[in-house]
Amino acid sequence: MGILKKLLLYRIHTLIHTKKTMRFLLTSSLLFLSLVSAQPSLAELGNGIRFLDTWSELNSWELGTQPVDFAQTLDKKLVFVLDQNGVTHLYSAVGEQLGTVKIGGRPIAFAIEPRGKVLHLVDQKGTYLSIGISLEGGMLRGSILKTWQTAARPIDIAVVHERQLVFVLEADSAIHVYSFTGQPLGRIAVSPDTVAFKLVPYSRKLYLVGQNGTFTRTESPF
């Protein structure tokens, strides 16, 4: 069940970056498949290909804004939603809004520390920003920790906190790897049509999705 959930998340994350989903985004609502819990039903398509055809929706709610990206903490208690105006909204797992952090600019993707203590964002101009998050006393606060520039235009971002590494998919057909302070550590060549990727927590497994519908699983050398 765990890997099936992850695959669904990867697909939704990819769709957010395509024109096909804009009609969905304009409804200003979001269904979090990360909150799905069900015994999956797998149907055979032939040639060993299978798809998930049933699941149970646990929660959905109106956002009142157009989302760009979202993430959920490892304990599934908090949901972060980045909107088109550069505002990060924090929700409980049942949709209660806990606060907002104004980022500004045009962030296009973000990743979070597993407990939700740090946000890592990239914008259209290649600016990386890390923000410390605090929810003390019921008040959401954000403070800038680091900022630096990526090598090329960013497309997507993932972070490995236990190794303090930032992975950024960029427009030069590569995933660039940086330290938390912005030092370039290397690059991983990817297909030019790659539009989204994910790193499995506490592993080196790397999943990539192409705009033409391809899915690739590989190992990160970092």
C-alpha positions in Angstrom: 0.0 0.0 0.0 2.8 2.4 0.8 4.4 2.4 -2.7 1.0 2.8 -4.3 0.3 5.9 -2.2 3.6 7.3 -3.3 3.0 6.6 -7.0 -0.4 8.4 -6.7 1.3 11.4 -5.1 4.0 11.5 -7.8 1.3 11.5 -10.5 -0.8 14.3 -8.8 2.4 16.3 -8.3 3.2 16.0 -12.0 -0.3 16.9 -13.1 -0.1 20.1 -11.2 2.7 21.2 -13.5 0.7 20.5 -16.7 -1.9 22.5 -18.6 -4.4 19.7 -18.3 -4.8 20.5 -14.6 -5.4 24.2 -14.8 -9.1 23.6 -15.1 -8.9 21.6 -11.9 -6.8 24.3 -10.1 -9.3 27.0 -11.1 -11.9 25.4 -8.9 -9.8 26.5 -5.9 -10.1 23.1 -4.3 -7.7 20.3 -3.6 -8.1 16.6 -2.9 -5.2 15.2 -0.9 -4.4 11.7 -2.1 -1.8 11.6 0.7 -4.7 11.3 3.1 -6.1 8.2 1.2 -6.5 5.0 3.2 -8.0 2.0 1.5 -7.3 -1.6 0.4 -6.5 -1.0 -3.2 -8.2 -2.8 -6.1 -5.7 -3.5 -8.9 -7.0 -4.2 -12.4 -4.9 -5.8 -15.1 -4.3 -3.9 -18.3 -2.2 -6.5 -20.0 1.6 -6.9 -20.4 1.9 -6.8 -16.6 0.6 -3.3 -16.3 -1.8 -2.6 -13.4 -3.7 0.4 -12.2 -5.4 1.4 -8.9 -9.1 1.8 -9.6 -10.5 2.3 -6.1 -9.6 4.4 -3.0 -11.4 6.1 -0.2 -11.5 9.9 0.1 -10.9 10.9 3.8 -10.8 14.6 3.6 -11.2 17.5 1.0 -11.8 21.2 1.5 -12.0 24.5 -0.4 -8.8 26.5 -0.4 -10.1 29.8 -1.7 -6.9 30.3 -3.7 -5.1 28.8 -6.7 -2.6 26.2 -5.5 0.8 25.6 -7.1 2.2 22.9 -4.9 1.5 21.0 -1.7 3.3 18.8 0.9 2.3 16.9 4.0 4.4 16.2 7.1 5.6 12.7 7.7 3.2 12.2 10.6 0.3 13.3 8.3 -0.8 16.0 10.8 0.0 19.1 8.8 -0.6 20.1 5.2 1.3 22.9 3.5 -0.2 24.5 0.3 1.8 27.0 -1.8 -0.5 29.4 -3.8 0.2 31.4 -7.0 0.6 34.6 -4.9 3.6 33.3 -3.0 1.7 32.5 0.2 2.1 29.3 2.0 -1.0 28.1 3.8 -0.9 25.7 6.7 -3.8 23.3 7.4 -4.5 20.5 9.8 -5.2 17.1 8.4 -8.9 17.8 8.5 -8.7 21.2 6.7 -8.5 23.7 9.6 -6.4 26.6 8.5 -3.6 27.2 11.1 -2.0 30.2 9.5 -0.1 31.6 6.5 3.4 32.7 5.6 3.9 35.3 2.9 6.8 34.4 0.7 6.4 36.9 -2.1 7.6 36.6 -5.7 6.5 33.7 -7.8 7.6 30.4 -6.1 6.9 27.5 -8.4 7.7 24.5 -6.1 8.6 23.7 -2.6 9.6 20.9 -0.2 9.4 20.6 3.5 11.4 19.1 6.4 9.6 15.9 7.4 8.2 17.5 10.6 7.3 20.8 8.8 10.0 22.9 10.6 11.6 24.2 7.4 10.3 25.1 3.9 12.5 25.0 0.9 11.3 27.0 -2.1 12.4 27.9 -5.6 11.0 30.6 -7.8 10.9 31.3 -11.5 14.0 33.5 -11.4 16.2 30.7 -9.9 16.1 32.0 -6.3 16.2 29.3 -3.6 14.8 30.2 -0.2 14.7 28.2 3.1 12.3 29.4 5.8 12.2 28.3 9.4 8.6 27.6 10.5 7.2 27.9 14.1 3.7 27.3 15.3 4.2 28.3 19.0 1.2 29.6 20.8 -1.0 28.8 17.8 0.7 31.6 15.7 2.4 30.6 12.5 5.7 32.4 12.0 8.4 32.2 9.3 12.0 33.4 9.3 14.4 33.3 6.4 17.3 31.0 6.9 19.2 30.9 3.6 18.9 32.2 0.1 21.0 31.6 -3.0 20.7 31.2 -6.8 20.3 28.0 -8.8 22.4 27.3 -11.9 19.4 27.3 -14.3 15.6 27.9 -14.2 14.1 25.6 -11.6 11.2 23.3 -12.3 10.9 21.2 -9.1 12.7 20.7 -5.8 13.3 17.9 -3.2 15.3 17.9 -0.1 17.2 15.2 1.9 17.4 16.6 5.4 19.4 13.8 7.0 22.2 14.6 4.5 21.5 18.3 4.2 21.1 18.1 0.4 18.9 20.1 -1.9 18.0 18.6 -5.3 16.6 21.0 -7.9 15.3 19.9 -11.3 16.4 22.6 -13.7 15.7 23.6 -17.3 19.1 22.4 -18.5 17.9 18.7 -18.4 19.6 18.0 -15.1 18.9 17.6 -11.4 21.4 19.8 -9.6 22.5 18.9 -6.1 23.4 21.6 -3.6 24.4 21.8 0.0 22.0 23.7 2.3 24.3 26.7 2.0 24.0 26.7 -1.8 27.4 25.0 -2.7 27.0 23.0 -6.0 27.9 19.4 -5.3 27.1 17.8 -8.7 24.3 17.1 -11.2 22.3 14.1 -12.4 21.4 14.2 -16.2 17.7 13.5 -16.9 15.5 13.4 -19.9 14.7 16.9 -21.4 10.9 16.2 -20.9 11.2 15.6 -17.2 8.7 17.8 -15.4 8.7 16.4 -11.8 10.6 14.1 -9.5 10.5 12.8 -5.9 13.1 11.3 -3.6 11.9 8.5 -1.3 12.7 9.6 2.3 15.7 7.9 4.0 16.7 6.2 0.8 18.5 7.0 -2.5 15.5 6.1 -4.7 14.7 8.7 -7.3 11.4 8.8 -9.2 11.0 11.0 -12.3 8.0 11.7 -14.5 8.1 13.0 -18.1 5.7 15.3 -19.8 5.0 12.5 -22.4 3.8 10.2 -19.6 7.0 8.3 -18.8 7.8 7.2 -15.3 11.4 6.3 -14.4 12.8 4.9 -11.2 16.5 5.1 -10.5 19.1 5.6 -7.7 20.7 8.9 -6.7 24.5 8.8 -6.5 24.3 11.5 -3.8 
